[in-house]
């Protein structure tokens, strides 16, 4: 139900952007305020506790070590297949493919990260002699990340999205249905928001009307730091993930160093502005 609500909200906002021509920034900003008001009204400002243990397991449960290694093997195989598929597609269209060395680096680095992560998770013990394994939210995250990377890098739909982001007018003149693709993107983002809300509430064990406040700013910062251009046409799923890891490490490091909350916001804001400045400078040089 949460995912369905997310898709419904996303389709509504996508229709406003694609068919009514309201700028996406205004639609999403207005939606942020309006839907928070709806949540506050429905919950009457109260935190709703969750009692269903099977639901809590989505955010608090683990899978066994063996399952973790199987998932790691599947993820590594998916990374290899995506890189091979990308190289073949570029050659078939007469576009120069990446060198074998570059392809090898693209495979080895994320594969090493995945294997190292699974090893560390399996080394953690819930009790003496009882390995924890990988948390359920991480498995959901990896599945969505791989699906998103495949969709954007290895499908016609993904190439159309980059074309629309880079130059909407050129994309329209090329015969791409811009409105339909914008609506589809909003629906996908609505579904992902629904998944995130389920994981968040399951992990904390309650549904609070003020849950997730200001996380949208962290998400924007993570995307920009990860190489996504606010002007459109550039960015990757794994780049955004790297940006999110940097932001999370920054938050954790500042908390461990007992940095004052006001200074944490100043530092994160400065990093965001610097990242956008570097992006704009890179565009001017290119």
Secondary structure, DSSP 4 states (H G I P E B T S, - for coil): -HHHHHHHHHHHHHHHHHTS---HHHHHHHHHHHHHHHHHHHHTT--EE---HHHHHHHH-EE-HHHHHHHHHHHHHHHHHHHHHHHHHHHHTTPPPPPHHHHHHHHHHHHHHHHHHHHHHHH-EEETTEE--EEHHHHHHHHHHHHHHHHHHHSHHHHHHHHHHH-HHHHHHTT--HHHHHHHHHHHHHHHHHHHHHHHHHHHTEE-TTTTTTHHHHHHHHHHHTT--TTSS---HHHHHHHHHHHHHHHHHHHHTT--HHHHHHHHHHHHHHHHHHHHHHHHH-
